[in-house]
């Protein structure tokens, strides 16, 4: 869900800008930045990205013969995904500065392959 939000706002409103579900065409961005901390400028920063809803991810794991043993959503993520709207939460994680329970920022899925 986090990656469908508008990351260029200068207020604390959470506004959906990008598709939550996978689309045929990718979201194409061009920038000299990355989510990792570095002083290195990215020379060729064009990226092609597709969002995948949680249902698509779970269905793909089940289709691969995995058994899901856990699924947890988190209010934090290990980079400042919405600049100016997030604060450091400790342990290298970031969360929304205002009302962090409004949207999941990341999730963890545990799965095992049964014989």
C-alpha positions in Angstrom: 0.0 0.0 0.0 2.8 2.4 0.9 4.2 2.5 -2.7 0.8 3.6 -4.1 0.9 6.8 -2.0 2.1 10.2 -3.3 5.6 10.7 -2.1 6.0 14.3 -3.3 3.5 16.0 -1.0 4.5 18.8 1.5 1.7 18.1 3.9 0.9 15.0 6.0 -2.1 13.8 3.9 -1.9 10.3 2.6 -3.1 10.5 -1.0 -3.2 7.5 -3.4 -1.4 8.5 -6.6 -0.1 5.2 -8.0 -1.9 1.9 -8.6 -2.0 -0.6 -5.7 -2.5 -3.5 -8.0 -0.1 -4.7 -10.7 -0.7 -3.0 -14.0 0.5 -3.9 -17.5 2.7 -0.8 -17.9 5.3 -0.1 -15.2 5.7 3.0 -13.2 8.8 4.7 -14.8 10.8 7.1 -12.7 14.1 8.8 -13.3 16.2 10.1 -10.4 19.6 10.2 -8.9 18.5 8.8 -5.5 18.1 5.5 -3.8 16.5 4.2 -0.6 20.0 3.4 0.8 22.1 6.0 2.6 24.9 7.0 0.2 26.8 10.0 -1.1 27.1 8.4 -4.5 25.0 9.9 -7.2 23.2 7.4 -9.5 24.3 8.2 -13.0 21.6 6.1 -14.8 18.5 6.3 -12.5 15.7 5.2 -14.7 13.7 2.5 -13.0 10.7 0.4 -14.1 8.5 -0.8 -11.2 5.3 -2.7 -10.7 3.3 -2.8 -7.5 2.0 -6.2 -6.3 -1.0 -6.4 -3.9 -0.7 -8.6 -0.9 -3.2 -11.0 -2.5 -1.0 -11.4 -5.6 2.0 -12.2 -3.4 0.2 -14.7 -1.2 -1.4 -16.4 -4.2 2.0 -16.7 -5.9 3.5 -18.4 -2.8 0.6 -20.8 -2.5 0.8 -21.5 -6.2 4.5 -22.4 -5.7 3.5 -25.1 -3.2 4.4 -23.1 -0.1 2.5 -23.1 3.1 2.1 -19.7 4.7 3.0 -19.9 8.4 2.9 -16.2 9.3 1.9 -12.8 7.9 2.5 -9.6 9.8 2.1 -6.0 8.7 4.4 -3.3 10.1 4.1 0.5 10.7 7.7 0.9 9.8 10.1 0.5 6.9 13.9 0.7 6.7 14.1 3.9 4.6 12.3 7.2 4.5 9.7 6.3 1.9 7.6 9.5 2.3 10.2 12.3 2.8 9.1 14.9 5.3 6.3 12.8 6.6 8.3 10.2 8.4 10.5 10.0 11.5 13.1 7.6 12.6 11.7 4.9 14.7 14.9 3.3 16.0 16.7 0.2 14.7 17.1 1.9 11.2 13.4 2.0 10.7 11.1 4.9 9.7 7.4 5.4 10.4 4.8 8.1 9.7 5.3 11.1 12.0 1.5 11.6 12.4 -0.8 8.7 13.2 1.5 5.9 12.1 -1.3 3.3 12.3 -3.0 4.8 9.2 -1.2 2.5 6.7 1.0 -0.5 6.7 4.5 0.4 5.5 5.9 -3.1 5.1 5.1 -6.8 5.8 6.7 -10.0 6.7 5.6 -13.4 5.2 6.8 -16.7 6.5 6.3 -19.8 4.4 7.7 -23.3 4.3 7.9 -25.9 1.5 6.3 -29.1 2.6 7.6 -32.4 1.2 
